Each structure stands twice: as structure tokens, then as C-alpha cells.
Amino acid sequence: MKLGARILKTGIAIVLSLYLGQLLHSPAPVFAAIAAIFAIQPTIYRSYLTIIEQIQGNIIGALLAVIFVLLIGNHFIVIGLAAIIVIIINLKLKLENTIGLSLVTLISIMETQSGSFIQFAGIRFSTIMIGVFSAFIVNLVFMPPKYENKLYFKIVNTTEEIIKWIRLSTRHDYEHYLLKTDIKKLKENIQSMDQFYKMYKEERNLFKKHQPEKSRKLVIYRQLNLTAKKALDTLKRLHRFENELLQLPEDFKQSLQEQVDSLIYHHEQVLLRFIGKIPTPPPYPEDNVYLDKKELFDLFLAHQGEYTDHHNPHLYHTMQIVASIIDYGEEVEHLDTLITSFHSFHHNEISVEEDSQE
């Protein structure tokens, strides 16, 4: 298990909240620490949104606690009833993420047996808000996340793994059960890519001059994710219809292998051009060999003409393989266009740190 930035930030937020609680002579600084745990977030922008929501949720919990204690009392059953109402109000106001801390605020106030109840409620509410603000300060100051690096390396590693399996699949040189297991892992990696993309999108630039560059990067990263998904779809088709591939005529099979090799080579080159390891435009464009969609489609039509029964499942399955490869190829071409356009504006200004892989 790796000790990530969020784990460290949670620990720092707990220490800071306890220290501030003690410094301000709070009678129960542990509630500040609990609030800090709830409020810590992976990005500064989410932390900002969280602090707004947590203030609202805590006010709801504190108000309900005061109202119930003053009107009914603080019997266990009353606390349970108040908790139900707090949950309902948070759900109605679309503050689902604050339910946990709202309940902590409610219970911490309602459990008092003290005579000066209003003063006690104010102290408990303030203590919990110390924890919320401590988490925000930690997110703002300590170890600001670099989700672009994480996103890039997740895309590259996942894409390379998919390409490796595609290359083996067209040659029928793999263990069936190993590929089946890896496809599940690759699906999980694709989901992680989407999460990292959302977090990178939420990161805010300190200077407005960097905003146009980031906007263009977001378009490219979205396309990188989509292209990886199309590559995985192609791999799944090659895996699912393995028998159909084996039954293809030798010339069709050989041509399909060559076309797929050209496609994945193009994909690899585009990934390298994005970070400037290959110049844009390529130095010898006439030497580049890309997917020939017309040739592939013509081969399928010729293969289809060999069958008198056009309702043969083999044809439908072969059509899915060819369509998936062509679809994948079009996404790679679009990605190529976007990256070429990006470098025409920013002159290979891509920075990813090799030690940021997590």
C-alpha cells in the first residue's frame, strides 16, 4: 500500500484541528478532528465546495439540535427522531455529502446535560467548524495535487497494455483466461482515468494566461480517454470473436493483422508526439503508415460475397470486428488532429513528471 498525499493531508488536518481546538480552549477538540476527517478532499476546488456545503449542513444540524432540546428534550428517542429529520432535510436540499457531519453536530450538541445549553451548543458548533476550516487550509497549502501527471501516466500505461493485448490477439498468441482477467483490470483503469480527468478539470489555475492552454489540454485528455476506450472495445471484440478470426481466409486474416498493426503504431506515435518525444509534424510524413479503412472494408465486402447465406452469424461477428477497428482508427485520427493543433499553439510545451506515477 502506498502512502498517498490524501492520507498525509488527513493526518495533518487532524493535527491542525486538534491544535487549534486546544489553542482556542475548546472543551472537546476531538470533534474538530472528526470534522476535519469528513472535510478533507482530493482537490482544492472540491475542498472549497465542501466547506460551503459543510457550513450549511452544520447549521442545519445545530439548529435542529437546539430546537429539539429546548422543545422536547434530549432523550435517546428524541435524538434518533431529530437525526431522521436532519437526514431528510439534507436530502431535500441536495446536501447528501454533509449528512455525516450534520449528524455529528446534532449528536454532539444534544448529548449535553449542562444548564447553559445555548452557550454549549455554540461552542460545539464552533469546534466542528474549526475542523472544517482546518481541512480547507491543509488542502490549500500542503501538497497541492498534480492530477495531470496522474492522468497522463494512467492513460499511457492503460493504453500500452491494451495495445499489447491487441497485437497478441491478431496473432492468436495469448492465453485466453489471462486476457479475460486483464480485460476486467483494464475496465477498472478506464474508470480511474475518468476520475483523474474530472479531478484535473476541477483544478484551478492561479494565472489566467494558462487557462487557454489548459482548455485545449482538457479536450486532448478527453479524446485520449475516448481513444483508449475504443481500443479496449476493439480488444474485447477480437477476444469475443476469436473463432471468427481463425475462420477468416488467409489473405483477409493477414491484411487485418497488418491494418491493426498500422493502427496501434499510429496510436503509439500520437501519444509520444503529445509530450514532444516525437516532433510535430512528423519529420517524414510520407513514411507513416496508417489504417486503410477502404482496404479493410473492401476485404470484408469480398468476404461477404463468398457467402450465399447473408444471415450467417459469422458475417455479423466479422462485421463487428471490422466496424470496431474502423471506429478506433477514426478516434486515433481525430486525436492526431487535436495534438497537431495543440502544438501549433503551444510549441511542445507539455510537462509531465516521471516521478509522479502513483
N, C-alpha and C positions, 0 to 999 in steps of 0.2 A: 504494500500500500504506500502511495506517495503522499508526502506532507505538502498539500497544495496551499495556495495563497488564501483561499477562503477559510481553511482550518486555522491558519495562523491568525488571520484577521478576527476570527471569532474569539480566539483566546485573548488577543489584545483588547478587543472590545469589552470582554468580561472584566479584565484587569482594570481598564479605564473607568468603567461604570462603577465598580466596587470602590475604587479610589475616590472618585468624585462624590459618591454617596457618603463615604466616610468623611471626606473633606467638608461636606455641607451638613454634617451631623444628622444624617438620615438614620432613624431608628432601625430600619430594615433594608440595608443596601443590597441584600440578596435579590430583592425584587427588581432592582436596576439591572443586575446581571442577567436575570431571566428575560427581561425586556430586550437587552442587547442581543441575546441569542435569537430571539424572534425577528429582530430588525435587520440583522446582517444580510447583505445582498451581494450577488456576484458583480454587479456593475454600479457605477456612481449614479447613473440615471435611474436605475431601479431603486437604489437607496433613497433618492430624492422622492420618487413616487411613494415609496414605503413610508417615509416619515410623515407625508401628508395623510396617508390612509391611517397610519397608526395613531396620529393625533385625533382623528375623527373617531376611530374605534375606541380609544381610551376614554374620550369624553362620553361616549355612549355608555360604556361600562361603569364609569364613575357616577354619572347622573342616575342611572338605574339603581346602582347600589345605594346612593343617598336616599332616593325616593322610597325604595322598598324598606330600608331600615327605619326611616322616620315614620312611615305609614303603617307598616306591618310588623317589622322586627327583623331579626337575623337568625331565625330558626333554620335548621338544615333544609327543611322542605321549602322555606321561603327562598333560600339561596338557590336551590335547584330550579324553582319557578322563574326566578329572575334570570338565571343563566339561559333558560329556554327562550325568554323574551329577547335577551341580548343577541342570541344567535339569529332569531327571526328578523330583528331589526337590521343586523349586519347583512344578512342575505338580501333583504329588500333594497338596501342601499348599495348593493353590489360591492360590499367590503368583505368578501369571503376570506381574504388573506389576513384580516385583522381579528378574526373570531377568537383565535387562541389567546392573543394578548388582551383582548377585551374581557375575556373570562378571567384571566389572571388579575386584571384590575378590579373586576367585580368582586371576586372572592377575597382578595387581599383587603378590600375596604369593608366588606360585610362581616368578616370574621371578628371584627373588633368588639370588645366588651367595655371599651372605655366610655367615660361620661362625655368628654368633649369630642363628640363624633365628627362634627363638621371639620374641625381642625385636623383630626386624624385622617379623614378622607383626603383632605388637601395635601397632606404630607405623603401619603401613599401614592396619590396620583403623580405628584412631582417626582417622587423617587423612580417611578416607572418611566416617566418621560426622560429622566437622566439617562437611563439605559438606551432609549430610542435614539437620543441625540449622540450618545457615545458611539453607537454603531455607525451613525452617519459620518461622524468625524473620522473614524477609523477607515471607512470606505473612501473618504475624500483624500486622506493623507497617506495612508500606508499601502504600499504595493499596488498601485493602480493597475488594473488588468490590461493585458495586451492580447485581446481576443483575435486580432488579425493574424498574429503568428499562429495561435492555436487552430484557427480556422484553416489557414493555408496548409499547415502540415497535416491536418486531418484529411483535407481534400486530396493532397498529394499521396499520402500513404494509402488511403482507401482506393483511389483511382489506380495506383500502381498494382495493388492486389487484384483488383477487378481485371485489369489488362493482362496480368499474368495468367489468370484463370481462363480468360477468353482465348489467349494464344494456345494454351494447352487443350482447350475444348475443341478447337477446329482441327487439332491433330489427334484427338481421341487418346491423349496421353496423360491420363489422370485417374485417380481413384474416385469412383462415383460417390462414396459415402463421405469422403473428405471434402469434396466440393459442396455437397449438400449442407454439411456443417458450417463451412465457411460462408455460404450464402446468407445464413442466419446472422453471422457476425457482421457481414458487410451491410446488411439491412440496419443493424444497430448503429454502425458507423455513419451511415447516411443520416439517421436521426440525430446523431451527435453533431454532424455538420450543420444541420438546420438550426440546432440550438446555438452553436457558436456563431452562426450567421446573425441570428436575432440579437445576440449579445453584442457583437461587433457593430451592428446597426444602431444599437442604443447608446454606444459610446459617443460622447460629445467632444468636438474639437475645441481647444482653447482659442484658436485663431480662425477667423472667418475665411482667411485666404486658403486654408486647407480644405474647406468644405467642397469645392468643385471636384478636387481630386478624390475625396472620399466618396462622393456621389457616383463618380464613374467606377470606382473600385467596387462599390456595392452592386452595381449592375453586372460587373465581371464575376464577382463571387457568387452571385445568384445563378449566373449561367454556368459557372464551374460546378456548382451543386447539381444543377439540372442535367448537365452533360454526364456527370458521374452516375446519376440515377438512370439515364438512358443506357449507359454502358452496362449497368447492373441488370437492366431489363433484357438487354441482348444476351448477357451471360445466362440468365435464367431460361431464356428461350433455347439457347444452344444446349443447356443441360436437360431441359424437359423433353426436347425433341431429338435427343441423341440418336435414337434408332432411325429417324427420318434422315438425318445427316449421313448415316452409314449406308443407307439405301440409294443415295444420290449417284448419278453416273459419275465416272471418274473425272471427266473434264469439268463438270459442274462443281464437284467437290474441291478440285484443285483451284479453280478460279475463285470460289467462295473463300477459300483459305487465304489466297493472295490478296483479295479485296479487303478482308478483315485485317490482315497484317498491315496493309497500307493505312487503313483507318486508325488502328491503335497507335501506329507510328506517328501519324499526324497529331493525334491526341497528346502523345508524349512530347512532341516538339512544341506544341502550343503551350503546354504547362511550363516548359523551360523558357520559352520566349517571354512569358508573363513576368518572370523575375530577372530578365535580362541575361540569362546564361546563353541564349542564342539571340543574335541581333534581329531587330525588326526594321525593315523587312528582311527575310532570309537572304543570305549572300548569293545563293544560286537557286533562284526560284524555279528555273527550268528543270532542276533535278528532283524537285519534290513530287512524290507520287501519292495522290490522294485517292479516296474511294471513287470508283467509276460506277455511279448509280445506274447509268444507262446499260452498261455491260451486264451488271448483275440482274437487272430487271429483264433484259433480253434473254439471258440464260434461263430465267425462271419461266418465261413465256414459251421458250423452246422445249423446256422440260414438261410443261403443261400440255403441249401439243402431242406428246408421246402417249398421253392417257386418253382413252376413249370415254372413260367414266370420269367426268369432271367433278363428281361428288365424292371422289376418293379422299378419305381423311388425310392421306399422305400429302396431297396437294395443299390442303388448308394449313397443315402444320408447316410445310416448307414455305408457304406464303408468309406466315407469321415470322419465321426466321429472317427472310429477306426484308420484310417490312421493318422489322426491328433494327436491322443493320442499317438500312437507309435512313431511318429516323435518327438513329445515333449519329450517323455521318452528317446529317444536316445540323444537328446541335453542335458538333465539333466545328463545322464551317462557320456557324454563327459566332461561336466563341473566338475563333481565329480573327474574324472581322472586328469584334469588340476589342480584343487585345491590340490589334494593329492600330485601331483608332485611339486607344488609350495612350500608346507610346508616341503617337504623333503629337499629343498634347503635353505629355509629361516626360518624354525622353528617358525612358527606362528607370524612372525614379521609384523603384519598388524596394522596400526594405523589410526583410523578414530575418529574424534572428535564429540562428541554428540551434541555440541552446534553449529555445522556448517550447520545445516539444514536451507536452505533458499528457 
